[in-house]
Amino acid sequence: MANPLLERQINFLDYTLSSLWRKRYKNLAVVVVFAVVIFLLASFQLVSNGLLERAQTALVMAPEILIQKMTAGRQESIPIAYAERLHDIFGIRQVVPRVWGYYFDEVTLANYTVIGRDQVGGGTDDQLAQVLSEGRLPTAANETVLGQAVFRTKGLQEQRIFSLFRPDLSLKTLTVTGLFKKESNLLTDDLIVLSLADARDLFGLPDGLASDLMVTVANPREISTVAKKISEALPGTRVLTRPQIEKTYHMIFGWRSGFASVCLLAALAAFFIFAWDKASGLAPDEKREIAILKILGWQTADVLVVRFWEGAVISLAAYLLGCTAAYIHVVFFGSTLFLPVLAGWSVIRPDLHLLPAIHLADLLLLFCLTVMPYLTATVVPAWRCASLPSDTALQGG
Amino acid sequence: MRPAGLFLLWLCALGMLDVGLFIHGQQGRAQQRAEEPLMRLATAELGLTDLCVATEARYTRHPAVTDGVVPFMDHPGGLEHFPSGSFFAPPMAGPRAR
């Protein structure tokens, strides 16, 4: 070997691996538990990143400003006449009343999102037709376009007519004229899109009311200024802006997102207690081994190098296995383990085959959270033992 | 072969698997990027505000347009109980215009 320093380290690694192999079942158990903890943390991070990325790209065209009426802390229907009070605000291009809401299907126990649409985005029907896998947009009364999951859950197959209940339990019959594409499932899976009049009829909403008002501004840079003027002009309303919608997704899918991440961090903490206990309390035979090595002429630094390699081999193996398994779990298995939590009791379950970007910062953060503490937990007790005189260590001191 | 050699061989094999997964991911992401205009079109034309991830509760179906306290609003002393609520952090910390 050309480099004696490298040869020396490889010899240490050889010795470490032989030593680990002698206690292979114990060490394998540590690697498996460690890898599972890293797998869970990495999977959670990948799912959050994947959803955040999809939200960032898809919701960049979300409504610029939404106005909701609030009464006693709850959102309720907003009078369309409120739009007239906004005429004086410079910078508003258009105010569109929206009718939308939820429909609970008692037969399938699924929740659908019903959206009334009359040229919301200012685009043509031909443009929106690109999002349809088959059929056309509603052009007449009682026609609808469905998301893939609604069509599947209702079990329509060849059938194109189905009914929903109005609040007074009378039936509203709808004809399916089109289906949204699978590619847009993450946005449209549970949608029932109707004309504005049909949505109003289904919900029993009076003509003068809407679910909320959507405001389009002339200059997107003025969104926050216009929103502030609106909230001053319409007391008792809540004004949401596109940047706030984007920020919401940053917050709900961030590192600190939700109770699940707390549970995972608790699992990580539990692992460290386990690792610290395993690594810090050196077994008598391990102490004897260190003492014999010192009698044979090993220096304290050599013992530390071996212990370092031991921790590095275990933690690196667990880290690589955990991260690789996490990626496979999220990309190829659609985050199967998290789906029961994420979908909860939803009958309509999302197709979570995400392809999250791999960020070096996330990998480093995970590395620092897992590998570094384990290395410390293994090297420090070995240093304490190796600093003792050999005869004391042999006597179990 | 020396133990260190075997270990390095194992690391290389795992590394190659990771490189393969990375290349596969890059190809899939290129296809995903091609779908983005479709998603934006749906968002703009339908006035959508949220991803369809969880449909069990209105505050997890549409987290962007609901209050942070909605999970506790159903009745006095009501507690958040939907499983998907454990995945989403409350969005209420964001500054609202009002």
Interface residues (C-beta under 8 A of the other chain):
Chain A: I10 L13 D14 L17 S18 W21 L51 R54 A55 T57 A58 L59 V60 M61 A62 P63 L66 Q68 G73 R74 Q75 V96 R98 Y102 A110 N111 Y112 T113 I115 R117 V120 G121 G123 Q127 L128 Q130 V131 G147 F180 K181 E183 S184 N185 L186 L187 T188 D189 D190 L191 V193 D212 M214 S224 A227 K228 I230 S231 T237 R238 V239 L240 T241 Q244 I245 K247 T248 Y249 M251 I252 F253 G254 R256 S257 G258 F259 A260 V313 L316 L320 L321 C323 T324 Y327 I328 V331 F338 P340 V341 L342 A343 G344 W345 S346 V347 I348 P350 L352 L355 A357 I358
Chain B: R2 P3 A4 L6 F7 L11 L14 G15 L17 D18 L21 F22 H24 G25 G28 R29 Q32 E35 E36 L38 M39 R40 L41 A42 T43 A44 E45 L46 G47 L48 T49 D50 L51 C52 V53 A54 T55 E56 A57 R58 T60 R61 H62 P63 A64 V65 T66 D67 V69 M73 F82 P83 S84 G85 S86 F87 F88 A89 P90 P91 A93 G94 P95 R96 A97 R98
